[in-house]
Amino acid sequence: MAVIRDLLVQGVQMLLVLALAPLLTGVVRKVKARLNRRRGASLIQPYRDSRRLLAKEVVLADNASWLFRVAPYLIFACTWVAAALVPTFATGLIFSWSGDLIAIAALLGTARFMLALAGMDIGTSFGGIGSSREVMIASLAEPTMLMIAISLALISGSTQLSSIAEFILHFGSLRVTLALALVAFIIVAVAENGRIPVDNPATHLELTMVHEAMVLEYSGRHLAMIELASSLKLLLYLSAIACLFLPWGLATDAPGLGAYTIGVITYLCKLALGAVALGVFETSIAKMRVFRVPNFLGAALMLALLGVLLRFVSRGM
């Protein structure tokens, strides 16, 4: 019975992140619209868009290979698995042993690699531009993620998300290394999700597109899979920030139904606050030029590296 209960809780978490991902995107869009004095679309508009795209026929280019057809499903699968491994309302789930920060970074890297290949597969100039910019961003974002993982591992003694969350929840305190890692993680999250100031998900201008340029040739259910994966990726990063740096409310130590309920409510509140903060941030800042993105991500890499060095220095004193 215990195994069945653990599998059920793990399944609830997988379905929870899948169900909340489009709603999170809708909340961010609604907040931005309100701040711009517009009514904005409904909060459930992303669900309607997904249903509409799933019902449409797929249009493929004549020179599209098997990779172009398979990539959307692989991207969605890798992103969903990575998002489901991040503790949302409870730690110590049955598959928490695989919820490793480095493994999640590898899954996201696999999804990014498939998206970049799919963008170049048709041979259009837009796809090539988007893929080259995506790889440029990844070349700085992935080392930063590794530095953040090292910082958290030096503090908690593990790279598993559940172990890190439990350590910070029970033994954590205000640490400079954690603060630097948090700022670096937020910068990486903004860049990886193609949000302002790195990219604007609402534009189709040739000089600014990154993510949108790679998916211009997709339609129908393929585009629905990619858009849903994009929403899952945004939810993944917000969930990881809440789990690693704000773990309060997570159910731990053999929880029951009451603890799970409190964890879910706390998780929903954290997502709502994150969505509002993201909407306010994107509304109050302008998009930077593409050639300044390496400087932006380079600052995150330096902050993460400084956090690791400070941790070594503090341990040696």
Contacts in CASP RR format, 6 or more apart in sequence:
PFRMAT RR
TARGET T0000
AUTHOR 0000-0000-0000
METHOD contacts of the structure
MODEL  1
MAVIRDLLVQGVQMLLVLALAPLLTGVVRKVKARLNRRRGASLIQPYRDS
RRLLAKEVVLADNASWLFRVAPYLIFACTWVAAALVPTFATGLIFSWSGD
LIAIAALLGTARFMLALAGMDIGTSFGGIGSSREVMIASLAEPTMLMIAI
SLALISGSTQLSSIAEFILHFGSLRVTLALALVAFIIVAVAENGRIPVDN
PATHLELTMVHEAMVLEYSGRHLAMIELASSLKLLLYLSAIACLFLPWGL
ATDAPGLGAYTIGVITYLCKLALGAVALGVFETSIAKMRVFRVPNFLGAA
LMLALLGVLLRFVSRGM
3 94 0 8 1.000
6 93 0 8 1.000
6 94 0 8 1.000
7 94 0 8 1.000
9 90 0 8 1.000
9 93 0 8 1.000
9 94 0 8 1.000
9 260 0 8 1.000
10 84 0 8 1.000
10 93 0 8 1.000
10 94 0 8 1.000
10 95 0 8 1.000
11 84 0 8 1.000
13 84 0 8 1.000
13 88 0 8 1.000
13 89 0 8 1.000
13 90 0 8 1.000
13 93 0 8 1.000
14 80 0 8 1.000
14 84 0 8 1.000
16 88 0 8 1.000
16 89 0 8 1.000
16 264 0 8 1.000
17 80 0 8 1.000
17 83 0 8 1.000
17 84 0 8 1.000
17 86 0 8 1.000
17 88 0 8 1.000
17 232 0 8 1.000
17 235 0 8 1.000
17 236 0 8 1.000
17 239 0 8 1.000
18 80 0 8 1.000
18 83 0 8 1.000
18 84 0 8 1.000
18 232 0 8 1.000
20 235 0 8 1.000
20 268 0 8 1.000
20 271 0 8 1.000
21 83 0 8 1.000
21 228 0 8 1.000
21 231 0 8 1.000
21 232 0 8 1.000
21 234 0 8 1.000
21 235 0 8 1.000
22 44 0 8 1.000
22 46 0 8 1.000
22 47 0 8 1.000
22 50 0 8 1.000
22 228 0 8 1.000
22 231 0 8 1.000
23 43 0 8 1.000
23 44 0 8 1.000
23 46 0 8 1.000
23 47 0 8 1.000
24 231 0 8 1.000
24 234 0 8 1.000
24 235 0 8 1.000
24 238 0 8 1.000
24 271 0 8 1.000
24 275 0 8 1.000
25 46 0 8 1.000
25 230 0 8 1.000
25 231 0 8 1.000
25 234 0 8 1.000
26 41 0 8 1.000
26 43 0 8 1.000
26 44 0 8 1.000
26 45 0 8 1.000
26 46 0 8 1.000
27 43 0 8 1.000
27 272 0 8 1.000
27 275 0 8 1.000
27 276 0 8 1.000
28 234 0 8 1.000
28 275 0 8 1.000
28 278 0 8 1.000
28 279 0 8 1.000
28 282 0 8 1.000
29 40 0 8 1.000
29 41 0 8 1.000
29 45 0 8 1.000
30 40 0 8 1.000
30 41 0 8 1.000
30 43 0 8 1.000
31 275 0 8 1.000
31 276 0 8 1.000
31 278 0 8 1.000
31 279 0 8 1.000
31 280 0 8 1.000
31 283 0 8 1.000
32 279 0 8 1.000
32 282 0 8 1.000
32 283 0 8 1.000
33 39 0 8 1.000
33 40 0 8 1.000
33 41 0 8 1.000
34 40 0 8 1.000
35 279 0 8 1.000
35 280 0 8 1.000
35 283 0 8 1.000
36 283 0 8 1.000
42 48 0 8 1.000
46 227 0 8 1.000
46 231 0 8 1.000
49 224 0 8 1.000
49 227 0 8 1.000
50 224 0 8 1.000
50 227 0 8 1.000
50 228 0 8 1.000
53 219 0 8 1.000
53 220 0 8 1.000
53 221 0 8 1.000
53 223 0 8 1.000
53 224 0 8 1.000
53 227 0 8 1.000
54 220 0 8 1.000
54 221 0 8 1.000
54 224 0 8 1.000
56 219 0 8 1.000
56 220 0 8 1.000
56 221 0 8 1.000
57 219 0 8 1.000
57 220 0 8 1.000
58 219 0 8 1.000
58 220 0 8 1.000
58 221 0 8 1.000
58 222 0 8 1.000
59 219 0 8 1.000
59 220 0 8 1.000
60 68 0 8 1.000
60 69 0 8 1.000
61 68 0 8 1.000
61 122 0 8 1.000
61 217 0 8 1.000
63 122 0 8 1.000
63 123 0 8 1.000
64 121 0 8 1.000
64 122 0 8 1.000
64 217 0 8 1.000
65 121 0 8 1.000
67 114 0 8 1.000
67 117 0 8 1.000
67 118 0 8 1.000
67 121 0 8 1.000
68 118 0 8 1.000
68 119 0 8 1.000
68 121 0 8 1.000
68 122 0 8 1.000
68 217 0 8 1.000
69 222 0 8 1.000
71 114 0 8 1.000
71 115 0 8 1.000
71 117 0 8 1.000
71 118 0 8 1.000
71 121 0 8 1.000
72 118 0 8 1.000
72 218 0 8 1.000
72 221 0 8 1.000
72 222 0 8 1.000
72 223 0 8 1.000
72 225 0 8 1.000
72 226 0 8 1.000
72 229 0 8 1.000
73 225 0 8 1.000
74 110 0 8 1.000
74 111 0 8 1.000
74 114 0 8 1.000
75 111 0 8 1.000
75 114 0 8 1.000
75 115 0 8 1.000
75 118 0 8 1.000
75 225 0 8 1.000
75 226 0 8 1.000
75 229 0 8 1.000
76 225 0 8 1.000
76 226 0 8 1.000
76 228 0 8 1.000
76 229 0 8 1.000
76 232 0 8 1.000
78 107 0 8 1.000
78 108 0 8 1.000
78 109 0 8 1.000
78 110 0 8 1.000
78 111 0 8 1.000
78 114 0 8 1.000
79 107 0 8 1.000
79 108 0 8 1.000
79 111 0 8 1.000
79 229 0 8 1.000
79 232 0 8 1.000
79 233 0 8 1.000
79 236 0 8 1.000
80 229 0 8 1.000
80 232 0 8 1.000
81 107 0 8 1.000
82 104 0 8 1.000
82 107 0 8 1.000
82 108 0 8 1.000
82 111 0 8 1.000
82 236 0 8 1.000
83 232 0 8 1.000
83 233 0 8 1.000
83 235 0 8 1.000
83 236 0 8 1.000
83 239 0 8 1.000
85 95 0 8 1.000
85 96 0 8 1.000
85 98 0 8 1.000
85 99 0 8 1.000
85 103 0 8 1.000
85 104 0 8 1.000
85 161 0 8 1.000
86 99 0 8 1.000
86 104 0 8 1.000
86 161 0 8 1.000
86 236 0 8 1.000
86 239 0 8 1.000
86 240 0 8 1.000
86 243 0 8 1.000
87 93 0 8 1.000
87 96 0 8 1.000
87 161 0 8 1.000
87 162 0 8 1.000
87 165 0 8 1.000
87 239 0 8 1.000
87 243 0 8 1.000
87 250 0 8 1.000
88 239 0 8 1.000
88 242 0 8 1.000
88 243 0 8 1.000
88 264 0 8 1.000
88 267 0 8 1.000
89 250 0 8 1.000
89 251 0 8 1.000
89 260 0 8 1.000
89 263 0 8 1.000
89 264 0 8 1.000
89 266 0 8 1.000
89 267 0 8 1.000
90 250 0 8 1.000
90 251 0 8 1.000
90 252 0 8 1.000
90 255 0 8 1.000
90 259 0 8 1.000
90 260 0 8 1.000
90 263 0 8 1.000
91 161 0 8 1.000
91 162 0 8 1.000
91 165 0 8 1.000
91 166 0 8 1.000
91 247 0 8 1.000
91 250 0 8 1.000
91 251 0 8 1.000
91 252 0 8 1.000
92 162 0 8 1.000
92 252 0 8 1.000
93 162 0 8 1.000
96 160 0 8 1.000
96 161 0 8 1.000
96 162 0 8 1.000
97 160 0 8 1.000
99 160 0 8 1.000
99 161 0 8 1.000
99 162 0 8 1.000
100 159 0 8 1.000
100 160 0 8 1.000
100 161 0 8 1.000
101 145 0 8 1.000
101 148 0 8 1.000
101 149 0 8 1.000
101 152 0 8 1.000
101 159 0 8 1.000
101 160 0 8 1.000
101 161 0 8 1.000
101 164 0 8 1.000
102 146 0 8 1.000
102 149 0 8 1.000
102 159 0 8 1.000
104 161 0 8 1.000
104 236 0 8 1.000
104 240 0 8 1.000
105 142 0 8 1.000
105 145 0 8 1.000
105 146 0 8 1.000
105 149 0 8 1.000
108 192 0 8 1.000
108 233 0 8 1.000
108 236 0 8 1.000
109 138 0 8 1.000
109 142 0 8 1.000
111 229 0 8 1.000
111 233 0 8 1.000
112 134 0 8 1.000
112 138 0 8 1.000
115 131 0 8 1.000
115 134 0 8 1.000
115 214 0 8 1.000
115 215 0 8 1.000
115 226 0 8 1.000
116 131 0 8 1.000
116 134 0 8 1.000
116 135 0 8 1.000
116 214 0 8 1.000
117 131 0 8 1.000
118 214 0 8 1.000
118 218 0 8 1.000
119 127 0 8 1.000
119 128 0 8 1.000
119 130 0 8 1.000
119 131 0 8 1.000
119 213 0 8 1.000
119 214 0 8 1.000
119 215 0 8 1.000
119 217 0 8 1.000
120 127 0 8 1.000
120 128 0 8 1.000
120 131 0 8 1.000
122 217 0 8 1.000
124 216 0 8 1.000
124 217 0 8 1.000
126 206 0 8 1.000
126 209 0 8 1.000
126 213 0 8 1.000
126 216 0 8 1.000
127 213 0 8 1.000
127 214 0 8 1.000
127 216 0 8 1.000
127 217 0 8 1.000
128 213 0 8 1.000
128 214 0 8 1.000
129 206 0 8 1.000
129 209 0 8 1.000
129 213 0 8 1.000
130 209 0 8 1.000
130 210 0 8 1.000
130 211 0 8 1.000
130 213 0 8 1.000
130 214 0 8 1.000
131 213 0 8 1.000
131 214 0 8 1.000
133 210 0 8 1.000
133 213 0 8 1.000
133 290 0 8 1.000
134 210 0 8 1.000
134 211 0 8 1.000
134 214 0 8 1.000
136 293 0 8 1.000
136 294 0 8 1.000
137 191 0 8 1.000
137 192 0 8 1.000
137 198 0 8 1.000
137 210 0 8 1.000
137 293 0 8 1.000
137 297 0 8 1.000
140 191 0 8 1.000
140 294 0 8 1.000
140 297 0 8 1.000
140 298 0 8 1.000
140 300 0 8 1.000
140 301 0 8 1.000
141 188 0 8 1.000
141 191 0 8 1.000
141 192 0 8 1.000
141 297 0 8 1.000
141 300 0 8 1.000
143 301 0 8 1.000
144 184 0 8 1.000
144 187 0 8 1.000
144 188 0 8 1.000
144 297 0 8 1.000
144 298 0 8 1.000
144 300 0 8 1.000
144 301 0 8 1.000
144 304 0 8 1.000
145 188 0 8 1.000
147 184 0 8 1.000
147 301 0 8 1.000
147 304 0 8 1.000
147 305 0 8 1.000
147 307 0 8 1.000
147 308 0 8 1.000
148 181 0 8 1.000
148 184 0 8 1.000
148 185 0 8 1.000
148 188 0 8 1.000
148 304 0 8 1.000
149 159 0 8 1.000
150 308 0 8 1.000
151 177 0 8 1.000
151 178 0 8 1.000
151 180 0 8 1.000
151 181 0 8 1.000
151 304 0 8 1.000
151 307 0 8 1.000
151 308 0 8 1.000
151 311 0 8 1.000
152 159 0 8 1.000
152 164 0 8 1.000
152 181 0 8 1.000
152 244 0 8 1.000
153 159 0 8 1.000
154 177 0 8 1.000
154 308 0 8 1.000
154 311 0 8 1.000
154 312 0 8 1.000
154 315 0 8 1.000
155 164 0 8 1.000
155 167 0 8 1.000
155 168 0 8 1.000
155 175 0 8 1.000
155 177 0 8 1.000
155 178 0 8 1.000
155 311 0 8 1.000
156 163 0 8 1.000
156 164 0 8 1.000
156 167 0 8 1.000
156 168 0 8 1.000
157 163 0 8 1.000
157 167 0 8 1.000
158 164 0 8 1.000
158 167 0 8 1.000
161 240 0 8 1.000
161 243 0 8 1.000
161 244 0 8 1.000
164 243 0 8 1.000
164 244 0 8 1.000
165 243 0 8 1.000
165 244 0 8 1.000
165 247 0 8 1.000
165 250 0 8 1.000
166 247 0 8 1.000
166 252 0 8 1.000
168 178 0 8 1.000
168 244 0 8 1.000
168 245 0 8 1.000
168 247 0 8 1.000
169 247 0 8 1.000
169 248 0 8 1.000
169 250 0 8 1.000
169 252 0 8 1.000
176 307 0 8 1.000
176 310 0 8 1.000
177 307 0 8 1.000
177 308 0 8 1.000
177 310 0 8 1.000
177 311 0 8 1.000
177 314 0 8 1.000
178 245 0 8 1.000
180 303 0 8 1.000
180 304 0 8 1.000
180 306 0 8 1.000
180 307 0 8 1.000
180 310 0 8 1.000
181 245 0 8 1.000
181 303 0 8 1.000
181 304 0 8 1.000
181 307 0 8 1.000
182 241 0 8 1.000
182 245 0 8 1.000
183 300 0 8 1.000
183 303 0 8 1.000
184 300 0 8 1.000
184 301 0 8 1.000
184 303 0 8 1.000
184 304 0 8 1.000
185 237 0 8 1.000
185 240 0 8 1.000
185 241 0 8 1.000
185 244 0 8 1.000
185 245 0 8 1.000
186 241 0 8 1.000
187 296 0 8 1.000
187 297 0 8 1.000
187 299 0 8 1.000
187 300 0 8 1.000
187 303 0 8 1.000
188 237 0 8 1.000
188 297 0 8 1.000
188 300 0 8 1.000
189 237 0 8 1.000
189 238 0 8 1.000
189 240 0 8 1.000
189 241 0 8 1.000
190 196 0 8 1.000
190 197 0 8 1.000
190 198 0 8 1.000
191 198 0 8 1.000
191 293 0 8 1.000
191 296 0 8 1.000
191 297 0 8 1.000
191 300 0 8 1.000
192 233 0 8 1.000
192 237 0 8 1.000
193 230 0 8 1.000
193 233 0 8 1.000
193 234 0 8 1.000
193 237 0 8 1.000
194 201 0 8 1.000
194 210 0 8 1.000
194 211 0 8 1.000
195 201 0 8 1.000
195 278 0 8 1.000
195 282 0 8 1.000
196 281 0 8 1.000
196 282 0 8 1.000
196 285 0 8 1.000
196 286 0 8 1.000
196 287 0 8 1.000
197 285 0 8 1.000
197 286 0 8 1.000
197 287 0 8 1.000
197 288 0 8 1.000
197 296 0 8 1.000
198 210 0 8 1.000
198 287 0 8 1.000
198 288 0 8 1.000
198 293 0 8 1.000
198 296 0 8 1.000
199 208 0 8 1.000
199 209 0 8 1.000
199 210 0 8 1.000
199 211 0 8 1.000
199 287 0 8 1.000
200 208 0 8 1.000
200 287 0 8 1.000
201 211 0 8 1.000
201 212 0 8 1.000
201 230 0 8 1.000
203 209 0 8 1.000
203 212 0 8 1.000
204 212 0 8 1.000
204 216 0 8 1.000
206 213 0 8 1.000
207 290 0 8 1.000
208 287 0 8 1.000
208 290 0 8 1.000
211 230 0 8 1.000
215 223 0 8 1.000
215 226 0 8 1.000
218 226 0 8 1.000
235 271 0 8 1.000
238 270 0 8 1.000
238 271 0 8 1.000
238 274 0 8 1.000
238 275 0 8 1.000
238 278 0 8 1.000
239 267 0 8 1.000
239 271 0 8 1.000
242 267 0 8 1.000
242 270 0 8 1.000
242 271 0 8 1.000
243 250 0 8 1.000
246 270 0 8 1.000
248 266 0 8 1.000
249 262 0 8 1.000
249 263 0 8 1.000
249 266 0 8 1.000
250 263 0 8 1.000
250 266 0 8 1.000
251 259 0 8 1.000
251 260 0 8 1.000
251 262 0 8 1.000
251 263 0 8 1.000
252 259 0 8 1.000
288 296 0 8 1.000
END
